[in-house]
């Protein structure tokens, strides 16, 4: 008996062309784009389609789930599955302001999440997932943290790793432990706003130190340590937020030497190390007793995974750090920490991180193509720092971009003292779709070519 014909929109599945469920979902998407399938068309029942394609039912179920995730299909209960009407875009602004990992192509995040949580619930004591954990993470969590930061340091003993509910909480706790009200915290003139916000809340002074194209200047740091009697330095040395500068190894060694001479401590906030191309070892590798290293999962995996690993080598300081952390954050949520641990130990975190890294580089390619001469290296990470033509000021450009339906961050948001640079930060990961990202960057490129007076006249 002859097999029933395949639906006209569905090609034959090809060996070696990727997962079969994605081939089916891609064919559905193409058929909708080509008009072969229109809103309201009913799709074959999953079991029937699986029989026609000679695949198991699970493959078709995953394909339909993926198509629903792409807003291509909608279920109507017993009546079946139908092609969905296009969703209206309700977001008034295309967000190029938030540094989030881009959704990796070819990685089924929903499946990773379902499998990870299923493994956690199957293997863990559910009561332990819903109770207090006051020791900076379970033994398994700390072991996972040690594995996660092994590419940066080599082997770190799990007892030296503290699990925190995100990097911001870790920074705040370290400020409480290492400084007193009124103390100066030495920073680069342009840097992470979260440090400034935490310092302000705790009554500490943020004091900028001179930089060059490689980051903070060692001689300027030493002079500032002595002038301000400062004992704490904050650095983000790899793909710095927002300038994208990665300190070379020589500079890292020099800054570590200054910290030792001045008996200063360094908070090394390093969220992008795993996204960078061949970065040098952390500063903490050269001054292990003077630096506290923070590696967060939120910037290289997903923002919802509010887990950061902090290397605190001295047991007395580790106890003080945990006490400070408990005063306002208590602990990382056990279920979230358990999911992070499961993903790290089973390899899912590495798969997801590699996907994010590859997707980020594709998006840097889009920015390089669209912004042409305004794009500068490095070509990886989650954001770019665009210096503006002299006729635009960064706050003006940000305001003008908002009227064009674009959100970017002006240099003023990152300034820790003195005159801000004339630049904006553009985040490449927060827009889910590559085509929309390209369109947004094209609108921004056109805006940069106009002078403010010409733009104002056009708007009026």
C-alpha positions in Angstrom: 0.0 0.0 0.0 1.4 3.4 -1.0 2.2 5.8 1.9 0.0 8.9 2.1 1.5 12.0 0.5 3.4 14.5 2.7 1.8 17.9 3.3 2.7 20.1 0.4 4.6 22.5 2.7 6.8 19.9 4.3 10.0 18.8 2.5 11.6 15.4 3.0 13.7 15.2 6.2 17.4 15.2 5.4 20.0 13.2 7.3 22.7 15.4 8.6 20.6 18.6 8.3 20.2 19.1 12.0 17.6 17.8 14.5 14.5 16.5 12.8 12.1 18.5 15.1 13.9 21.7 14.0 13.7 20.7 10.4 9.9 20.4 10.8 9.6 23.7 12.7 11.8 25.5 10.1 9.6 24.1 7.3 6.5 25.4 9.1 8.1 28.8 9.5 9.1 28.9 5.8 5.6 27.8 4.7 4.0 30.6 6.7 6.5 33.1 5.2 5.8 31.9 1.7 2.0 31.9 2.1 1.7 28.1 1.7 0.2 28.1 5.2 -2.1 31.0 6.3 -3.5 32.0 9.7 -6.4 29.6 10.5 -5.1 26.7 8.5 -5.4 23.4 10.4 -2.3 21.2 10.7 -2.4 17.4 10.6 -2.7 15.7 14.0 0.7 15.0 15.5 0.3 11.2 15.4 -0.8 11.3 11.8 2.2 13.5 10.8 4.6 11.3 12.7 3.3 8.3 10.8 3.7 10.1 7.4 7.2 11.2 8.2 8.2 7.9 9.7 9.4 9.5 12.9 8.3 9.0 16.5 5.6 11.1 18.1 8.0 12.9 20.4 9.8 14.4 17.4 6.6 16.0 16.0 5.5 17.1 19.5 8.8 18.9 20.0 8.5 20.4 16.5 5.0 21.8 17.3 6.2 23.1 20.6 9.1 24.9 18.9 6.7 26.4 16.4 4.4 27.6 19.2 7.5 29.2 20.8 8.0 31.0 17.6 4.4 32.2 17.7 3.6 30.2 14.5 0.9 27.9 15.9 -1.9 27.9 18.5 -3.7 25.0 20.0 -7.5 24.9 20.1 -8.1 22.0 22.4 -9.9 19.0 20.8 -10.3 20.9 17.5 -6.5 20.6 16.8 -3.6 22.8 16.1 -3.8 25.8 13.7 -1.6 28.4 12.2 -1.6 31.5 14.4 -2.4 35.0 13.4 0.7 37.3 13.4 1.2 38.8 16.9 1.1 42.6 17.0 4.3 44.1 18.4 3.3 45.8 21.5 6.7 46.9 22.7 7.0 50.6 21.8 10.8 50.7 22.1 13.5 48.3 20.6 15.7 47.7 23.6 19.4 48.1 22.9 20.1 49.1 26.5 20.1 46.0 28.6 23.2 43.7 28.6 21.6 40.2 28.4 22.9 37.1 26.6 21.4 36.7 23.2 19.2 33.6 22.6 21.6 31.1 21.0 20.7 29.7 17.6 20.2 25.9 17.5 20.0 25.5 21.3 16.6 24.5 22.6 16.6 26.6 25.8 13.1 25.4 26.8 14.2 21.8 26.6 17.4 22.5 28.6 15.3 24.1 31.3 12.8 21.2 31.4 15.4 18.5 31.5 17.5 20.4 34.1 14.7 20.9 36.4 13.5 17.3 36.0 16.9 16.1 36.9 17.1 18.4 39.9 13.7 17.3 41.2 14.5 13.6 40.6 17.9 13.6 42.4 17.5 16.2 45.1 15.7 16.1 48.4 12.7 18.4 47.7 12.7 19.7 51.2 16.3 20.9 50.9 15.3 22.9 47.8 12.8 24.8 49.8 14.7 25.6 53.0 17.6 27.9 54.2 21.1 27.4 53.0 23.4 29.6 55.0 26.8 28.3 54.1 27.3 30.0 50.8 25.9 27.1 48.8 25.8 23.3 49.3 28.9 21.2 48.7 27.7 20.3 45.2 27.0 23.9 44.4 30.5 24.9 45.5 32.0 22.1 43.5 30.1 23.2 40.5 31.4 26.8 41.0 35.0 25.5 41.2 34.4 23.7 37.9 32.9 26.8 36.3 35.9 29.0 37.1 38.5 26.4 36.3 39.1 27.8 32.8 40.2 31.1 34.5 42.3 29.7 37.3 42.8 26.1 37.0 41.7 24.0 40.0 40.2 26.0 42.9 39.3 24.2 46.1 35.4 24.3 46.5 35.8 25.5 50.1 37.2 28.8 48.6 34.0 29.3 46.5 31.0 31.1 47.8 27.6 30.9 46.0 25.8 34.2 45.9 22.4 35.4 44.5 24.1 37.4 41.7 27.1 39.6 41.2 25.5 42.7 42.5 24.8 41.1 45.9 28.4 39.9 46.0 29.7 43.4 45.3 27.6 44.9 48.0 28.7 42.4 50.6 32.3 42.9 49.7 31.9 46.7 50.1 30.5 46.1 53.6 33.3 43.8 54.6 36.2 45.7 53.2 35.4 49.4 53.8 33.9 51.7 56.4 31.5 54.6 55.8 33.3 57.5 54.2 36.1 55.3 52.7 37.1 55.8 49.0 36.6 53.0 46.5 38.9 53.4 43.5 37.4 52.9 40.1 37.9 53.7 36.5 36.3 57.0 35.3 33.8 55.1 33.1 32.4 51.9 34.6 29.6 49.7 35.9 26.8 51.8 37.4 25.9 49.1 39.9 29.1 49.6 41.9 28.4 53.3 42.2 24.8 52.6 43.3 26.0 50.2 46.0 28.7 52.5 47.2 26.3 55.4 47.5 23.8 53.4 49.5 26.5 52.4 52.0 28.0 55.9 52.3 31.2 55.2 50.5 33.0 57.5 48.1 33.7 56.5 44.5 37.0 58.0 43.3 38.0 57.7 39.7 41.6 56.8 38.7 43.2 57.6 35.4 43.2 55.1 32.5 44.7 54.6 29.1 43.6 52.3 26.2 44.6 49.3 28.3 42.6 50.3 31.4 43.5 51.6 34.8 47.1 53.1 35.0 49.2 51.4 37.7 51.1 54.5 38.7 47.8 56.4 39.0 46.4 53.6 41.2 49.3 53.7 43.5 49.1 57.5 43.8 45.4 57.3 44.5 45.8 54.6 47.2 48.3 56.8 49.1 46.4 60.1 48.5 43.0 58.8 49.6 44.2 56.1 52.0 42.1 53.8 49.9 42.0 50.1 50.6 39.5 48.9 47.9 39.7 48.9 44.1 36.9 47.8 41.7 38.0 46.5 38.3 36.1 44.8 35.4 39.2 43.9 33.3 37.7 41.7 30.6 35.4 43.3 28.0 34.8 46.1 30.4 31.3 47.5 30.8 30.8 49.8 29.0 34.1 50.5 27.1 34.8 46.8 26.0 38.5 47.2 27.0 40.3 44.0 27.9 43.4 44.6 30.0 46.5 42.9 28.6 48.3 40.5 30.9 51.2 42.9 31.6 48.7 45.5 32.9 47.0 42.9 35.1 50.3 41.9 36.7 51.2 45.6 37.3 47.9 46.3 39.0 48.3 43.2 41.2 51.7 44.4 42.2 50.3 47.8 43.2 47.6 46.1 45.3 50.3 44.1 47.2 52.5 47.2 47.8 49.7 49.3 49.1 47.9 46.5 50.9 44.8 47.2 48.9 42.0 44.7 48.0 40.6 44.3 44.5 37.0 43.4 43.6 37.5 41.7 40.2 34.1 41.6 38.6 34.6 39.4 35.5 31.2 38.5 34.0 32.4 38.3 30.4 35.7 36.2 30.6 34.1 33.1 29.1 32.7 35.1 26.2 36.1 36.7 25.3 38.6 35.5 22.7 41.7 34.2 24.6 41.5 36.6 27.6 44.5 36.8 30.0 44.3 35.1 33.4 42.4 37.1 36.0 44.2 39.7 38.2 43.3 37.5 41.1 45.7 34.9 39.7 48.6 37.3 40.3 47.4 38.6 43.7 45.4 35.7 45.2 45.5 37.1 48.7 44.5 40.6 47.6 41.7 40.0 45.1 38.1 38.7 45.3 37.0 37.2 42.0 33.3 37.3 40.9 32.0 35.1 38.0 28.3 35.4 37.4 26.1 33.1 35.2 23.6 35.9 34.4 25.7 37.4 31.7 26.9 34.3 29.9 23.9 32.0 30.3 20.6 33.7 31.2 19.6 36.6 33.4 17.1 34.5 35.3 19.9 32.3 36.7 20.8 34.6 39.6 23.9 32.8 40.7 27.4 34.1 41.0 30.5 32.4 42.3 32.9 34.4 44.4 36.5 33.2 45.2 37.4 34.2 48.8 40.5 32.3 49.8 41.0 33.4 53.4 38.5 31.5 55.7 38.2 34.4 58.2 37.3 36.8 55.4 35.0 34.2 53.9 33.1 34.1 57.2 32.8 37.9 57.3 31.7 38.0 53.7 28.9 35.5 54.4 27.8 37.4 57.4 27.6 40.6 55.4 25.7 38.8 52.6 23.1 37.4 55.0 22.4 40.9 56.3 20.5 41.8 53.1 20.4 38.8 50.6 20.7 35.8 52.9 21.4 33.2 50.2 21.0 32.2 46.6 17.6 30.5 46.0 18.3 26.8 46.5 16.3 25.7 43.5 18.1 28.2 41.2 21.5 27.2 42.6 20.6 23.5 42.1 19.6 24.1 38.5 22.9 26.0 37.9 24.8 23.1 39.5 22.9 20.5 37.4 23.7 22.4 34.2 27.3 22.8 35.0 27.9 19.2 36.0 26.0 17.6 33.1 27.5 19.9 30.5 24.3 21.9 29.6 25.9 25.1 30.9 28.8 24.8 28.6 26.5 24.0 25.6 24.4 27.1 26.4 27.4 29.3 27.0 29.0 28.3 23.7 25.8 29.0 21.9 25.6 32.4 23.5 29.2 33.1 22.5 28.6 32.1 18.9 25.4 34.1 18.7 27.1 37.1 20.2 29.8 37.0 17.5 27.2 36.8 14.8 25.6 39.9 16.2 28.9 41.7 16.4 29.2 40.9 12.7 25.8 42.6 12.1 26.9 45.6 14.0 30.2 45.7 12.1 28.3 45.6 8.8 25.7 48.2 9.7 27.7 50.7 11.7 30.7 50.4 9.4 33.4 52.9 10.5 31.8 53.5 13.9 32.2 49.9 15.0 35.4 49.1 16.9 36.8 45.8 18.1 36.8 43.4 20.0 34.1 41.6 18.2 32.8 39.5 21.1 30.9 40.1 24.4 27.4 41.5 24.8 27.8 45.2 23.9 29.7 47.8 21.9 30.9 51.3 22.8 30.3 53.8 20.1 32.1 57.1 20.1 29.8 59.8 18.7 30.6 62.5 16.1 31.3 65.9 17.6 27.9 67.3 16.6 26.1 64.8 18.9 26.3 64.7 22.7 25.6 61.3 24.2 22.5 62.4 26.2 21.1 64.1 23.1 21.6 61.1 21.0 19.9 58.8 23.6 16.9 61.1 23.7 16.7 61.3 19.9 17.0 57.5 19.7 14.1 57.1 22.1 11.9 59.2 19.7 12.9 56.7 17.0 11.8 53.8 19.1 15.3 52.8 20.3 16.8 52.5 23.8 20.5 53.0 24.2 22.6 54.1 27.2 24.5 57.4 27.2 28.0 57.7 28.7 26.6 59.8 31.6 25.1 56.6 33.1 28.6 55.1 33.5 30.5 58.1 34.6 32.1 57.9 38.1 33.6 61.4 38.1 34.7 64.2 35.8 33.6 64.8 32.2 31.8 61.9 30.6 33.0 60.4 27.3 31.0 61.3 24.2 29.7 57.8 23.5 26.8 55.4 23.9 26.6 51.7 24.8 24.7 49.5 22.5 23.7 46.0 23.8 23.4 43.3 21.2 21.7 40.5 23.1 18.4 42.0 24.4 16.7 42.0 21.0 15.6 38.4 20.3 15.4 38.4 16.6 18.5 39.2 14.4 16.5 40.9 11.7 15.0 43.3 14.2 18.4 43.9 15.7 19.7 44.8 12.2 16.8 47.1 11.5 17.3 48.8 14.8 21.0 49.4 14.2 20.2 50.7 10.7 17.8 53.3 12.2 20.5 54.2 14.7 23.1 54.5 12.0 20.9 56.9 10.0 20.3 58.9 13.2 24.1 59.2 13.7 24.5 60.6 10.2 22.1 63.5 10.9 23.1 66.6 12.9 20.9 67.4 15.9 19.5 70.5 14.3 18.5 68.7 11.1 17.0 65.9 13.2 15.0 68.4 15.3 13.7 70.0 12.2 12.7 66.7 10.7 10.9 65.7 13.9 9.0 69.0 14.1 
